[in-house]
Amino acid sequence: RGSPCLRSAPPGMAGAKNSGQSLAAWLRLVLADESIQSVRALQDGLLLARLVEALSGREVANLGGPNDNPRNVRAAFAAMNAVGLQTAAMACAPEDVLEDATQDVMEALVFDLAEHFVMAPLFPRGGGSRKAAMLQWAQERCGPCGVSVTDFHRSFHDGLALCALVDSLVSDPSLVAMQERARTDPRDNVLRALAVAQSCLAVPPVLDMGQSSPDNAPLAAPEAGVMIYIALLKQAADKGAGGETVKAGGRLAPPQPTPSTPSDEAVAARLSVQRALLGRGGGGEDGAGEGAT
């Protein structure tokens, strides 16, 4: 108890008031668990282990029972360390993480997991930082719309950068209608971008900027939430381009092979076999909806 790592968040993670909501929404996505309302849910060692397993694709060894939380946290930390992930929370004793960790430290833990397993495969650092690589991608997407992006916080307050990102990924410009966005309320901009991304790109609306608040308070873009949401947009872009993608906000999955176009004779032969075996005509899988550009 009283460990220094529990008293404040690592540099750069404290601040934006909506970070916790966005990170909790991402946890619900990865774990397919709608009961998660806070990052503090990971103070349950078994849930933390489940998250590591979902992101890494590897089973966490040496887990205990539901009442052996310190052991379960130690096992989850060992699995994280095995894949080269170091986070500030790992400097704490397992008992501290479960009982005394501040909200900021738990948010930093979730963000570090997202950066390692989701952002890193999508945005290689190259010669700079991960944030710089993500910022460059956002700038390249938003630039043609005349929207300036200099950070993942203030640049997103009015919703225009979010709209420009989504607009760059869908083929129908009328969906986002960028020419109307500058005259539209920021809250409506955010809601429009999230709705189009969800319906056309299958990107869940995990970003919480306070857009659903009934009191119409000023929006606040949480840097951690914006970066995770941009990673989800990038995976949608890669999937639309036939590249690798990250499943359900989690680990990298290989692209599916692109089938070659069969000849008419091959198609006819295949359908004939299907009819003989199944007693009905064969059918193909439906395509995915709106494509990325």
N, C-alpha and C positions, 0 to 999 in steps of 0.2 A: 504494500500500500504506500501511497505517497510518492510513487516513482515520478521523476521529472517529466517523463514522456506523457504523463496523463494530464498535465496542467495546461497545455496549449497545443494548438495544431502546428504541424510543420510549416515553415515559411511558405506563403502563397496560397494556403488552403483556407485560412480563416476569412470571414467577410460576408460574401453574398448570402442573403437571408434565405434564398430558395434552393441552395445547394442540397440540403438534406432531402427535400421533397423529390428533386430530380434523381438523386442517387438511390433513394428508396424505390422509385418507379423503375429504375434500371434493374435493381435486385428482383423486383417482382417479375420483370421480363425474363431474366436469365433463369430464375428458379421456378418460373411458372407457378408462383404462389401469391395470390392476391391478398393473403392475410398480412403480408409484410407492410408495415406502416412507417417504419423508421430504420435507419442504419443500425440502431442499437439492437435490432433483432439478431445481429451477428454476434452479440454477446452470448448467444446460445452456441456452444462449441460445435454441436452437430450441424447446425445450419451453416456455420462458417465452413465446415468441412464439405458440406454439400455444394457450396458455392465454388470452392476450389476445384472440386471434382468436375462440376459443370463447365468451368472455364478451361481447365487443363486437359480434360478428357482422361484423367488418370485417377485411379482409386486412391483415396487417402488411407494409408495403413495405420495400424495401431490405435484405432478408435476405441473408446470405451462405451459404456452405456449412457442413457440419457441424463443420468445424475452425476456423471464424471466429466463435468465441463472443463476443468483445467487440463485433463488428459486429452480431451478432444481438441482444445485450442492448440495444445502443443503439437498434436498430430497434424493439424491444419498448417501451422507455421512450418513444420518440418517439410511438408509437401511444397509449400511456397518456396522455401529455401532451396529445395532440390531442383527447381526450375529457374533459379537465379533471381528470384524476386525478394527484395529487401524493402521493408516498410517500417516507418517509425514505431508502429504498434508492436512490432516484433521485439523491440527493446524492453518491453514490459513483461513482467511475469504473467502467465496465463490467468492467474487469479485477478490481477489488476485489470486486464483487458475486460474480463467478464463483469467486474464489480465497479470499478472506479474510472474507467476511461471516459473522457469528455466527449461530447457530441463531435467536436472538431476532429479529435483523434480517430473516431470511428469513421467519419466522413473521409478522412485522409486514407484510411485503410481501404475503403471501398474504391476510392479514386485510383489508388496505386494498383489495385487488382485490375481495374478497367484499363489503365494505361498499359500494363504489362501484357495482358491477354488479348485486348481488343485493338487499342490504338497502335501499339508497336508493330504488329503485322501489316496494318493498313498504311502507316506513315513511317517508313524507315527514316532514321535520323539523318543519314547522309553525313555531311560535315557539320551540321548544326544540331539544334535541340529538337525534341519531339514537337514542342509547341510551335517552333518556327516552321517545321514541315507542314503542320496542320494549317497554320496561318497562311502559308504560301498557297496551299490548295484552295482555301476559302477565298483568298484574294483573286486567284485565277478564275474562279467560278463567278464571283460577284462583280469583277471589273467590267465585263461587257454590259452590265446593267447600270453602270455608273455609280455603284455603291462601294464606298470605301470601307475596308475592314482593317483595323489596326490592332485589335485585341479581341478577346472572347468575352468581353464584359460590356463596356460602354458602347461599342460598335453594334451591339445587338439589342439595345434598349428599345429602339423604335420599331423593331420587327422587319425593317427593310432588308437587312443582311440575310436574315432567315428566309425571307421571301425570295431574294435573289438566288440563294443557294438551291432552294427547291425548284425554282423556275429553270435553273440551268440543267436540271436532271429530268425534266419531263418534256415531252415533245410538243405538247399543246400550250402555247403561250397564253391562251385565254384562261387557263385554269388558275394561275396565280394573278394574271393581269397586272404586270408590273407597272404599266403606265398609270394605273389608278392608285397604286400603293402610297405614293408620296402624299396624297390628299386624304388618306384613310387613317383612322385612329390606330395607334400602335397596337392596342389590344386586338383589334380586328386583323391587323397584319399577321400577328403571331398565330391567331386562331386559323387564319386562312392557310398559312404555310404548313402548320401541323396537320390540318385536315387533308390538304393535297398530298403531302408526303405519306400520310397513312393510307389513303385510298388508292394512290397511283404507284407508290414505291414500297408499300408494305412496311413503312418505318413507323413503329409505335410512337405515340406522342409522349415520350418520357420527359421532355423538357418542361420544367415548371418555372415560369417567369412571373407568376402571380396573375396569369391571364384569366383565370377562372374565379378570381376573387370578386365577391359581390360589391365591394366598396369602391371599385374603380381606382384603387391606389396606383401610384406610378409603378410601371413594370421594372423589375430588376433582374437582369440576366446573370445567373450564377456561372462563373467561369467553368467550374467542374461539369455542371450540367450541359452547358453549351458544347464543351469539347466532346463529351460522350455522345451527344446528339449528332454532332458533325461526323463522328466516327461511324454512326449508324447510317448517315446519308452516304458516306464514302463507300461503305460496304454495298449499299444499294446501287451506287454508280458502277462499282466493279462487277456486281452480279449482272447488271444490264449490259455491260460490255463483254460478258463472257469470261471474266477473270475469276480469281479466287474470291470467296466471300466468307463472312463470319456468321455462323449459325446463331440465330436468336440472341444476338448481342454477345455471344460467347467466343469460343475458340475458332481458329482458322480451319476451314474445310476446303478440300481440293475441289476445283471446278469439275463439273460433270463433262464427260467427253461429248463433243458435238457430233451427232450422227451424220454420216454421209447421206446424200440424197439418193435414194434407191431408184432404179430404173422402173418404168411402167411394168415390165415383165416381172420384176422382183416383187413389186407391190401386189400384183395380181396373184402371184404364187403364194405370198404370205397370207392374203385374205382367204384364199382357197383352203389353206391348211387350217386357218382359224375357224372357218365355217365347219370344216369336217370335225374338228376337235370339240368345238364349243356349241355347235348348232346354231350359231348366229354370226353376224358380221363383226369383225374386229373394229375397235375404235382407238384413236390416239388420245393422248393427254391434252387437256386444254392448255393454252398458253397463259402466261402470267398477266396481264393487263397492260398498263402504261409502261413503256420502255424507257430506259435512261438514255441520255444522249452522251 
